[in-house]
Amino acid sequence: MRQDSASGILLILAAVLAMVLDNSPLSWFYDALLSTPVEIRVDELHLDKPLLLWINDGLMAVFFMLIGLEVKREFLEGELSRPDQIILPGVGAIGGMLVPAAIYYWLNKGDPLALNGWAIPAATDIAFALGILALVGNRVPVSLRVFLMALAIFDDLGAVVIIAIFYTADLSVVSLTISLVAILGLFALNLLKITRISAYIMLGVILWVAVLKSGVHATLAGVLLGLMIPLKDPKNSERSPLREVEHGLHQWVALLIVPIFAFANAGVSLSGLTVNALLEPIPLGIAAGLFLGKQIGILTFCGLAIVMGFARLPNGASWWGFYATSVLCGIGFTMSLFIASLAFEQGGSNVVIMGDRLGILLGSVLSAVVGFLIMKLFNPAVDKVT
């Protein structure tokens, strides 16, 4: 379980289990489990949602909190702390979001409902992609892993912005006001140099409930909380509150929360599935955006940056290795499923929901298999001259 590939393997197993259950005589159990009502009530405050939404709004807030922690650490003292480290993955992330979205839009421009899903193929599943890289072994240069992680971080930031701007429901002024007060409280804790983690978590819970009630998606509360936790303790130079929380959350998120999310969202009934169903605009747009759009966008934008002298190929990496990494960025899985749940949760028919999941699974599987094979067949590292 300490291997880097563990989270990717668990994701695969969780998705396969969901597919098997949803296409077996136990499909009623799978559907009933996810629709089980779960309610929390404190006087007039009550949260009443099916289990699926508790997973998507609650557990995934913890996932996004970890993203916030990782982003803050990387920008302050990690792989993104210098401008020259940011250019290549930053440019690649822009191309890797724009081109897939454009392909999806072009294939679905005649359907207003389908256009809600334009951002689905713009995401990268960092856990899944790094899991595939780990399966290749030590033939992969460390620089390619760093490039993939950095690009996925920018992708996650882009996804957060997209969710905040394009997937926000009717807003509640009262709840937004409480959210703002909670955010100001987190700022105050930073200004007062308070490093007790429990204080941040208490305000974070209030922030999550308020954001959930506000109409803005609740996972944004997780990102904000992660960004607010201080990196260093001014009273103890050897202690890092951020690293403590990140270390405590990492295995829970990678080995439990993300696989649970995959299990809850990857179930697709294949009953009556035909080739024509895969060629419908929604699944085709998502699959083409992930498998073709990602690699085309990343290679084109990064290639131009390298040719024009703004960036250079990752140290020790060959063009084959860089290409294979670009293909692996087409594994959208977790993030794509999450954005799809936001895009079609209001007014999406069963046909639309099945179509988006089919497209995500097809595009992600193609990207994983092809990227892995390229890594195995061609040397991802520059051959040393003897």
Sine and cosine of phi, psi and omega as CSV:
sin_phi,cos_phi,sin_psi,cos_psi,sin_omega,cos_omega
0.00,0.00,-0.20,0.98,0.02,-1.00
-1.00,0.05,-0.11,0.99,0.00,-1.00
-0.95,0.31,0.56,-0.83,0.01,-1.00
-0.88,0.48,-0.45,0.89,-0.06,-1.00
-0.98,0.18,-0.15,0.99,-0.11,-0.99
-0.86,0.51,-0.71,0.71,-0.05,-1.00
-0.90,0.43,-0.64,0.77,0.03,-1.00
-0.91,0.42,-0.64,0.76,0.02,-1.00
-0.91,0.41,-0.67,0.74,0.02,-1.00
-0.91,0.42,-0.60,0.80,0.06,-1.00
-0.87,0.50,-0.71,0.70,0.02,-1.00
-0.88,0.48,-0.73,0.68,-0.02,-1.00
-0.89,0.46,-0.66,0.75,0.01,-1.00
-0.90,0.43,-0.67,0.74,0.01,-1.00
-0.92,0.40,-0.67,0.74,0.02,-1.00
-0.90,0.44,-0.67,0.74,0.02,-1.00
-0.88,0.48,-0.66,0.75,0.04,-1.00
-0.89,0.46,-0.68,0.73,0.02,-1.00
-0.90,0.44,-0.68,0.73,-0.01,-1.00
-0.89,0.45,-0.73,0.69,-0.01,-1.00
-0.89,0.45,-0.67,0.74,-0.05,-1.00
-0.96,0.28,-0.16,0.99,0.04,-1.00
-0.86,-0.52,0.49,0.87,0.01,-1.00
-0.78,-0.63,0.10,-0.99,0.07,-1.00
-0.88,0.48,-0.20,0.98,0.02,-1.00
-1.00,-0.05,0.22,0.97,-0.02,-1.00
-0.86,0.50,-0.54,0.84,0.03,-1.00
-0.88,0.47,-0.60,0.80,0.01,-1.00
-0.92,0.38,-0.68,0.73,0.01,-1.00
-0.87,0.50,-0.74,0.67,0.00,-1.00
-0.91,0.40,-0.67,0.74,-0.02,-1.00
-0.91,0.42,-0.61,0.79,0.00,-1.00
-0.88,0.47,-0.73,0.68,-0.07,-1.00
-0.96,0.29,-0.39,0.92,0.01,-1.00
-1.00,-0.09,0.06,1.00,0.02,-1.00
-0.85,0.52,0.83,-0.55,0.00,-1.00
-0.95,0.30,0.71,-0.70,0.04,-1.00
-0.79,-0.62,0.81,-0.59,-0.09,-1.00
-0.79,-0.62,0.67,-0.74,0.14,-0.99
-0.84,-0.54,0.81,-0.59,-0.04,-1.00
-0.75,-0.66,0.77,-0.64,0.14,-0.99
-0.77,-0.64,0.98,-0.19,-0.07,-1.00
0.82,0.57,-0.88,-0.47,-0.04,-1.00
-0.99,0.10,-0.25,0.97,0.01,-1.00
-1.00,0.07,0.85,-0.52,0.05,-1.00
-0.62,-0.78,0.62,-0.78,0.06,-1.00
-0.88,-0.48,0.89,-0.45,-0.08,-1.00
-0.78,-0.62,0.96,-0.27,-0.05,-1.00
-0.62,-0.79,0.43,-0.90,0.16,-0.99
-0.93,0.36,0.34,-0.94,-0.06,-1.00
-0.82,0.58,-0.62,0.78,-0.01,-1.00
-0.83,0.55,-0.69,0.72,-0.03,-1.00
-0.96,0.27,-0.48,0.87,0.12,-0.99
-0.89,0.46,-0.61,0.80,0.05,-1.00
-0.92,0.38,-0.74,0.67,-0.08,-1.00
-0.96,0.30,-0.55,0.83,-0.03,-1.00
-0.99,-0.11,-0.50,0.87,-0.07,-1.00
-1.00,-0.10,-0.90,0.43,-0.02,-1.00
-0.87,0.49,-0.61,0.79,-0.03,-1.00
-0.95,0.32,-0.34,0.94,0.12,-0.99
-0.90,0.43,-0.58,0.81,0.06,-1.00
-0.92,0.38,-0.65,0.76,0.06,-1.00
-0.85,0.53,-0.72,0.70,-0.01,-1.00
-0.95,0.31,-0.46,0.89,0.11,-0.99
-0.89,0.46,-0.67,0.74,0.04,-1.00
-0.89,0.46,-0.62,0.79,0.06,-1.00
-0.87,0.49,-0.71,0.71,0.03,-1.00
-0.86,0.51,-0.67,0.74,0.04,-1.00
-0.89,0.46,-0.72,0.69,-0.04,-1.00
-0.91,0.42,-0.66,0.75,0.00,-1.00
-0.88,0.47,-0.73,0.69,-0.01,-1.00
-0.87,0.48,-0.73,0.69,-0.02,-1.00
-0.89,0.45,-0.69,0.72,-0.03,-1.00
-0.90,0.43,-0.61,0.79,-0.02,-1.00
-0.97,0.23,-0.48,0.87,-0.03,-1.00
-1.00,0.09,-0.61,0.79,-0.06,-1.00
-0.51,-0.86,0.20,0.98,-0.08,-1.00
-0.95,-0.32,-0.57,-0.82,-0.12,-0.99
-0.95,0.31,-0.16,0.99,-0.01,-1.00
-0.89,-0.45,0.37,0.93,-0.07,-1.00
-0.99,0.11,-0.21,0.98,0.04,-1.00
-0.88,-0.48,0.58,-0.81,-0.03,-1.00
-0.83,0.56,-0.62,0.78,-0.04,-1.00
-0.93,0.37,-0.32,0.95,0.04,-1.00
-1.00,0.10,-0.28,0.96,-0.12,-0.99
-1.00,-0.02,-0.52,0.85,-0.22,-0.98
-0.85,0.53,-0.82,0.57,-0.11,-0.99
-0.90,0.45,-0.80,0.60,0.03,-1.00
-0.91,0.41,-0.52,0.85,0.03,-1.00
-0.91,0.41,-0.73,0.69,0.04,-1.00
-0.90,0.43,-0.67,0.74,0.01,-1.00
-0.88,0.47,-0.63,0.78,0.00,-1.00
-0.91,0.42,-0.62,0.78,0.03,-1.00
-0.89,0.46,-0.75,0.66,0.03,-1.00
-0.90,0.44,-0.60,0.80,-0.02,-1.00
-0.95,0.30,-0.20,0.98,0.10,-0.99
-0.98,-0.20,-0.65,0.76,-0.07,-1.00
-0.93,0.37,-0.75,0.66,-0.09,-1.00
-0.92,0.40,-0.73,0.69,0.07,-1.00
-0.86,0.51,-0.65,0.76,0.03,-1.00
-0.90,0.44,-0.62,0.78,0.01,-1.00
-0.92,0.40,-0.66,0.75,0.02,-1.00
-0.89,0.46,-0.71,0.71,0.01,-1.00
-0.89,0.46,-0.69,0.72,0.00,-1.00
-0.88,0.48,-0.68,0.74,-0.04,-1.00
-0.89,0.45,-0.61,0.79,-0.02,-1.00
-0.99,0.17,-0.27,0.96,-0.09,-1.00
-0.82,-0.58,0.27,0.96,-0.13,-0.99
-0.91,0.42,-0.26,0.96,0.00,-1.00
-1.00,0.00,-0.01,1.00,-0.09,-1.00
-0.82,-0.57,0.96,-0.27,-0.03,-1.00
-0.85,0.52,-0.63,0.78,0.01,-1.00
-0.91,0.41,-0.71,0.71,-0.02,-1.00
-0.89,0.45,-0.52,0.85,-0.03,-1.00
-0.91,0.42,-0.30,0.96,0.07,-1.00
-0.88,0.48,-0.37,0.93,-0.06,-1.00
-1.00,-0.09,0.31,0.95,-0.10,-1.00
-0.87,0.50,-0.46,0.89,-0.07,-1.00
-1.00,0.03,-0.10,0.99,-0.08,-1.00
-0.86,0.51,-0.72,0.69,-0.03,-1.00
-0.99,0.15,0.10,1.00,-0.04,-1.00
-1.00,0.07,-0.07,1.00,-0.14,-0.99
-0.99,-0.14,0.37,-0.93,0.10,-0.99
-0.80,-0.60,0.73,-0.68,0.04,-1.00
-1.00,-0.02,0.98,-0.20,-0.11,-0.99
-0.90,0.44,-0.63,0.78,-0.03,-1.00
-0.91,0.41,-0.71,0.71,-0.02,-1.00
-0.91,0.42,-0.73,0.69,-0.04,-1.00
-0.90,0.43,-0.68,0.73,0.04,-1.00
-0.93,0.38,-0.51,0.86,0.07,-1.00
-0.89,0.45,-0.66,0.75,0.04,-1.00
-0.92,0.40,-0.66,0.75,0.05,-1.00
-0.86,0.51,-0.66,0.75,-0.02,-1.00
-0.91,0.42,-0.53,0.85,0.01,-1.00
-0.92,0.39,-0.43,0.90,0.01,-1.00
-0.94,0.33,-0.52,0.85,0.03,-1.00
0.99,-0.16,-0.30,-0.95,-0.11,-0.99
-0.99,0.16,0.13,0.99,0.09,-1.00
-0.94,0.33,-0.34,0.94,-0.05,-1.00
-1.00,0.09,0.83,-0.55,0.03,-1.00
-0.87,0.49,0.57,-0.82,0.02,-1.00
-0.85,0.52,-0.55,0.84,-0.04,-1.00
-0.88,0.48,-0.55,0.83,0.03,-1.00
-0.94,0.33,-0.61,0.79,0.07,-1.00
-0.88,0.47,-0.70,0.72,0.02,-1.00
-0.89,0.45,-0.68,0.73,0.03,-1.00
-0.86,0.50,-0.71,0.71,0.00,-1.00
-0.89,0.45,-0.69,0.72,0.01,-1.00
-0.89,0.46,-0.70,0.71,-0.02,-1.00
-0.91,0.43,-0.70,0.72,0.02,-1.00
-0.89,0.46,-0.66,0.75,0.01,-1.00
-0.91,0.42,-0.56,0.83,0.05,-1.00
-0.90,0.44,-0.71,0.70,0.05,-1.00
-0.89,0.45,-0.62,0.79,0.07,-1.00
-0.86,0.50,-0.70,0.71,0.01,-1.00
-0.89,0.45,-0.66,0.75,0.05,-1.00
-0.88,0.48,-0.67,0.74,0.06,-1.00
-0.88,0.48,-0.65,0.76,0.02,-1.00
-0.90,0.44,-0.64,0.77,0.02,-1.00
-0.88,0.48,-0.71,0.71,0.02,-1.00
-0.89,0.45,-0.68,0.73,0.01,-1.00
-0.88,0.47,-0.71,0.71,0.01,-1.00
-0.88,0.48,-0.70,0.72,-0.05,-1.00
-0.90,0.43,-0.62,0.78,-0.10,-0.99
-1.00,0.04,-0.70,0.72,-0.19,-0.98
-0.97,-0.24,-0.27,0.96,-0.06,-1.00
-0.84,-0.54,0.74,0.68,0.04,-1.00
-0.94,-0.35,0.75,-0.66,-0.03,-1.00
-1.00,0.08,-0.23,-0.97,0.03,-1.00
-0.86,0.52,0.72,-0.70,-0.12,-0.99
-1.00,-0.03,0.59,-0.81,0.08,-1.00
-0.96,-0.28,0.89,-0.46,-0.05,-1.00
-0.89,0.45,-0.65,0.76,-0.02,-1.00
-0.89,0.46,-0.74,0.67,-0.02,-1.00
-0.91,0.41,-0.62,0.79,0.04,-1.00
-0.90,0.43,-0.60,0.80,0.03,-1.00
-0.90,0.44,-0.70,0.71,0.04,-1.00
-0.89,0.46,-0.64,0.77,0.04,-1.00
-0.87,0.50,-0.70,0.72,-0.01,-1.00
-0.89,0.45,-0.66,0.75,0.03,-1.00
-0.89,0.46,-0.67,0.74,0.02,-1.00
-0.90,0.44,-0.65,0.76,0.03,-1.00
-0.90,0.43,-0.68,0.74,0.05,-1.00
-0.89,0.46,-0.58,0.81,0.06,-1.00
-0.89,0.45,-0.65,0.76,0.04,-1.00
-0.91,0.42,-0.63,0.78,0.08,-1.00
-0.88,0.48,-0.68,0.73,-0.02,-1.00
-0.88,0.47,-0.63,0.78,0.04,-1.00
-0.87,0.49,-0.63,0.78,0.04,-1.00
-0.92,0.40,-0.71,0.71,-0.03,-1.00
-0.90,0.43,-0.57,0.82,0.02,-1.00
-0.99,0.13,0.03,1.00,0.02,-1.00
0.85,0.53,0.59,0.81,0.07,-1.00
-0.99,0.11,0.80,-0.61,-0.07,-1.00
-0.89,-0.45,0.11,0.99,0.03,-1.00
-0.93,0.37,0.90,-0.44,-0.12,-0.99
-0.88,0.47,-0.58,0.81,-0.03,-1.00
-0.86,0.51,-0.55,0.83,0.01,-1.00
-0.90,0.43,-0.65,0.76,0.02,-1.00
-0.93,0.36,-0.63,0.78,-0.02,-1.00
-0.91,0.42,-0.66,0.75,0.00,-1.00
-0.87,0.49,-0.74,0.68,0.05,-1.00
-0.92,0.40,-0.54,0.84,0.02,-1.00
-0.90,0.44,-0.63,0.78,0.04,-1.00
-0.90,0.43,-0.69,0.72,0.05,-1.00
-0.87,0.49,-0.68,0.73,0.02,-1.00
-0.88,0.48,-0.69,0.73,-0.02,-1.00
-0.89,0.46,-0.72,0.70,0.00,-1.00
-0.89,0.45,-0.69,0.73,-0.02,-1.00
-0.91,0.42,-0.69,0.72,0.02,-1.00
-0.91,0.42,-0.64,0.77,0.04,-1.00
-0.85,0.52,-0.65,0.76,-0.02,-1.00
-0.99,0.15,-0.25,0.97,-0.13,-0.99
-0.99,0.17,-0.40,0.92,-0.11,-0.99
0.96,-0.28,-0.34,0.94,0.14,-0.99
-0.98,0.18,0.56,-0.83,-0.10,-1.00
-0.92,0.40,0.70,-0.72,-0.16,-0.99
-0.90,0.44,-0.40,0.92,-0.03,-1.00
-0.90,0.44,-0.39,0.92,0.02,-1.00
-0.90,0.43,-0.48,0.88,0.07,-1.00
-0.88,0.47,-0.61,0.79,0.04,-1.00
-0.89,0.46,-0.68,0.73,0.02,-1.00
-0.88,0.47,-0.75,0.66,-0.03,-1.00
-0.87,0.49,-0.68,0.73,0.02,-1.00
-0.89,0.46,-0.69,0.73,0.02,-1.00
-0.87,0.49,-0.63,0.77,-0.01,-1.00
-0.95,0.31,-0.38,0.92,-0.06,-1.00
-1.00,0.06,-0.36,0.93,-0.03,-1.00
-0.94,0.34,0.81,-0.59,-0.10,-0.99
-0.92,0.40,0.57,-0.82,0.01,-1.00
-0.97,0.25,-0.61,0.79,-0.09,-1.00
-0.81,-0.59,0.43,-0.90,0.07,-1.00
-0.98,-0.22,0.92,-0.39,-0.06,-1.00
-0.89,0.46,-0.35,0.94,-0.02,-1.00
-1.00,-0.03,-0.19,0.98,-0.03,-1.00
-0.53,-0.85,0.98,-0.18,-0.11,-0.99
-0.91,0.42,-0.33,0.94,-0.02,-1.00
-1.00,0.03,-0.10,0.99,-0.06,-1.00
-0.96,-0.27,0.67,-0.75,0.08,-1.00
-0.78,-0.63,0.97,-0.26,0.03,-1.00
-0.83,0.56,-0.64,0.77,0.00,-1.00
-0.88,0.48,-0.74,0.68,-0.02,-1.00
-0.91,0.41,-0.57,0.82,0.04,-1.00
-0.88,0.48,-0.74,0.68,-0.01,-1.00
-0.92,0.38,-0.69,0.73,0.00,-1.00
-0.87,0.50,-0.71,0.71,0.01,-1.00
-0.90,0.43,-0.64,0.77,-0.01,-1.00
-0.93,0.37,-0.53,0.85,-0.06,-1.00
-1.00,0.03,-0.45,0.89,-0.24,-0.97
-0.82,0.57,-0.79,0.61,-0.05,-1.00
-0.94,0.35,-0.58,0.81,0.04,-1.00
-0.88,0.48,-0.67,0.74,0.00,-1.00
-0.94,0.34,-0.76,0.65,-0.10,-1.00
-0.93,0.37,-0.62,0.79,-0.15,-0.99
-0.97,-0.23,-0.12,0.99,0.00,-1.00
-0.74,-0.68,-0.85,0.52,-0.12,-0.99
-0.90,0.43,-0.77,0.64,-0.03,-1.00
-0.91,0.40,-0.68,0.73,0.10,-0.99
-0.87,0.48,-0.61,0.79,0.06,-1.00
-0.89,0.46,-0.68,0.73,0.05,-1.00
-0.87,0.49,-0.70,0.71,0.01,-1.00
-0.87,0.49,-0.68,0.73,0.02,-1.00
-0.88,0.47,-0.65,0.76,-0.06,-1.00
-0.96,0.27,-0.40,0.92,-0.13,-0.99
-0.90,-0.43,-0.16,0.99,-0.09,-1.00
-1.00,-0.06,-0.08,1.00,0.00,-1.00
-0.92,0.39,0.88,-0.47,0.02,-1.00
-0.74,-0.67,0.82,-0.58,0.05,-1.00
-0.97,0.24,0.82,-0.58,-0.01,-1.00
-0.99,-0.11,0.19,0.98,0.00,-1.00
-0.89,0.46,0.82,-0.57,0.01,-1.00
0.96,0.28,0.22,0.98,-0.02,-1.00
-0.93,0.37,0.73,-0.69,0.04,-1.00
-0.78,-0.62,0.20,-0.98,0.06,-1.00
-0.87,0.49,-0.60,0.80,0.00,-1.00
-0.88,0.48,-0.55,0.84,0.01,-1.00
-0.90,0.43,-0.60,0.80,0.02,-1.00
-0.95,0.32,-0.36,0.93,-0.03,-1.00
-1.00,-0.08,0.09,1.00,0.11,-0.99
-0.90,0.43,0.46,-0.89,-0.11,-0.99
-0.82,0.57,-0.65,0.76,-0.07,-1.00
-0.93,0.38,-0.85,0.53,0.01,-1.00
-0.89,0.45,-0.59,0.80,0.01,-1.00
-0.92,0.39,-0.65,0.76,0.01,-1.00
-0.90,0.44,-0.65,0.76,0.00,-1.00
-0.94,0.35,-0.74,0.67,-0.03,-1.00
-0.89,0.46,-0.71,0.71,0.01,-1.00
-0.92,0.39,-0.62,0.79,0.02,-1.00
-0.89,0.45,-0.69,0.73,-0.01,-1.00
-0.94,0.33,-0.77,0.63,-0.13,-0.99
-0.98,0.21,-0.69,0.73,-0.02,-1.00
-1.00,-0.08,-0.73,0.68,-0.09,-1.00
-0.88,0.48,-0.67,0.74,-0.02,-1.00
-0.88,0.48,-0.79,0.62,-0.06,-1.00
-0.93,0.38,-0.62,0.78,0.02,-1.00
-0.90,0.43,-0.73,0.69,-0.03,-1.00
-0.90,0.45,-0.73,0.69,-0.04,-1.00
-0.92,0.39,-0.73,0.68,-0.02,-1.00
-0.90,0.43,-0.67,0.75,-0.03,-1.00
-0.91,0.41,-0.78,0.63,-0.06,-1.00
-0.93,0.37,-0.69,0.72,0.01,-1.00
-0.93,0.37,-0.64,0.77,0.02,-1.00
-0.86,0.51,-0.68,0.73,0.03,-1.00
-0.90,0.43,-0.66,0.75,0.01,-1.00
-0.89,0.45,-0.62,0.78,0.00,-1.00
-0.95,0.32,-0.71,0.70,-0.01,-1.00
-0.89,0.46,-0.62,0.78,-0.03,-1.00
-0.99,0.15,-0.05,1.00,0.08,-1.00
1.00,0.07,0.13,0.99,0.01,-1.00
-0.98,0.18,-0.34,0.94,-0.03,-1.00
-0.48,-0.88,0.09,-1.00,0.05,-1.00
-0.64,-0.77,0.34,-0.94,-0.01,-1.00
-0.87,0.49,0.60,-0.80,0.03,-1.00
-0.79,0.61,0.63,-0.78,-0.06,-1.00
-0.80,0.59,0.79,-0.61,0.08,-1.00
0.97,0.22,0.05,1.00,-0.03,-1.00
-0.99,-0.14,0.65,-0.76,0.10,-0.99
-1.00,0.04,0.21,-0.98,0.05,-1.00
-0.91,0.41,-0.53,0.85,0.06,-1.00
-0.90,0.44,-0.68,0.73,0.03,-1.00
-0.90,0.43,-0.64,0.77,0.02,-1.00
-0.92,0.40,-0.64,0.77,0.03,-1.00
-0.90,0.43,-0.71,0.70,0.00,-1.00
-0.88,0.48,-0.63,0.78,0.04,-1.00
-0.90,0.43,-0.63,0.77,0.05,-1.00
-0.89,0.46,-0.62,0.78,0.03,-1.00
-0.91,0.42,-0.67,0.74,-0.01,-1.00
-0.89,0.45,-0.42,0.91,0.05,-1.00
-0.92,0.40,-0.22,0.98,0.06,-1.00
-0.98,0.20,0.00,1.00,0.10,-0.99
-0.98,0.18,1.00,-0.10,-0.06,-1.00
-1.00,0.01,-0.43,0.90,-0.11,-0.99
0.05,1.00,-1.00,-0.03,-0.16,-0.99
-0.85,0.52,-0.80,0.60,-0.05,-1.00
-0.91,0.41,-0.62,0.79,0.02,-1.00
-0.91,0.40,-0.68,0.73,0.06,-1.00
-0.87,0.49,-0.62,0.78,-0.02,-1.00
-0.92,0.40,-0.74,0.68,0.01,-1.00
-0.90,0.43,-0.59,0.80,0.04,-1.00
-0.89,0.46,-0.63,0.78,0.01,-1.00
-0.90,0.44,-0.54,0.84,0.05,-1.00
-0.97,0.24,-0.63,0.78,-0.08,-1.00
-0.92,0.39,-0.60,0.80,-0.14,-0.99
-0.87,-0.50,0.20,0.98,-0.01,-1.00
-0.94,0.34,-0.42,0.91,0.06,-1.00
-0.97,-0.26,0.94,-0.34,0.09,-1.00
0.99,0.13,0.11,0.99,0.03,-1.00
-0.99,0.11,0.81,-0.59,0.01,-1.00
-0.97,0.24,0.19,-0.98,0.04,-1.00
-0.88,0.48,-0.55,0.83,0.01,-1.00
-0.91,0.42,-0.68,0.73,0.00,-1.00
-0.91,0.41,-0.72,0.70,-0.03,-1.00
-0.89,0.46,-0.67,0.74,0.04,-1.00
-0.91,0.42,-0.62,0.78,-0.02,-1.00
-0.90,0.43,-0.68,0.73,-0.03,-1.00
-0.93,0.37,-0.61,0.79,0.01,-1.00
-0.93,0.36,-0.61,0.79,0.06,-1.00
-0.88,0.48,-0.70,0.72,0.01,-1.00
-0.89,0.46,-0.67,0.74,0.01,-1.00
-0.90,0.43,-0.72,0.70,-0.01,-1.00
-0.90,0.43,-0.70,0.71,-0.02,-1.00
-0.90,0.44,-0.76,0.65,-0.02,-1.00
-0.90,0.44,-0.64,0.77,-0.01,-1.00
-0.94,0.35,-0.67,0.74,0.01,-1.00
-0.90,0.43,-0.70,0.71,0.04,-1.00
-0.85,0.52,-0.72,0.70,-0.02,-1.00
-0.90,0.44,-0.66,0.75,-0.01,-1.00
-0.91,0.41,-0.73,0.68,-0.07,-1.00
-0.93,0.38,-0.75,0.67,-0.04,-1.00
-0.92,0.40,-0.68,0.73,0.03,-1.00
-0.88,0.48,-0.68,0.73,0.02,-1.00
-0.89,0.45,-0.70,0.71,-0.02,-1.00
-0.90,0.43,-0.63,0.77,0.02,-1.00
-0.90,0.44,-0.66,0.75,0.04,-1.00
-0.88,0.48,-0.61,0.79,-0.04,-1.00
-0.97,0.23,-0.63,0.78,-0.11,-0.99
-0.99,0.12,-0.50,0.86,-0.04,-1.00
-0.85,-0.52,0.56,-0.83,-0.05,-1.00
-0.94,0.33,0.90,-0.44,0.00,-1.00
-0.96,0.28,-0.19,0.98,0.00,-1.00
-0.95,-0.31,0.43,-0.90,0.04,-1.00
-0.93,0.36,0.78,-0.62,0.04,-1.00
-0.91,0.41,0.73,-0.68,0.01,-1.00
-0.97,0.23,0.69,-0.72,0.02,-1.00
-1.00,0.08,0.83,-0.56,-0.02,-1.00
-0.98,-0.17,0.00,0.00,0.00,0.00
